[in-house]
Amino acid sequence: MNLPEQPPTFRPPTAAERPWWWRLEDVSGAEVPVSEEYADQRFVSQADAESWVGETWTELADEGIASVTLFEGDRAVYGPMSLSA
């Protein structure tokens, strides 16, 4: 009996595969450590990153985030963008 080959072991995507990310900042512009749920979020596209922050901005504000800056790799794309309503 011939069985198919086993699939490769799952590995998390690299930063190059998901280059879009948000720097989460306090009112002074300093980066803020946040809970694991919101930390180290990376995205395949700018649209995915913007959708995520649009869906979570109130929770981020509750974590003490005052503004966010969008990055593609090491390049700041725009921001800081305030999370106040």
Secondary structure, 3 states (H helix, E strand, C coil): CCCCCCCCCCCCCCCCCCCEEEEEECCCCCECCCCCCCCCCEECCHHHHHHHHHHHHHHHHHCCCCEEEEEECCEEEEEEEECCC
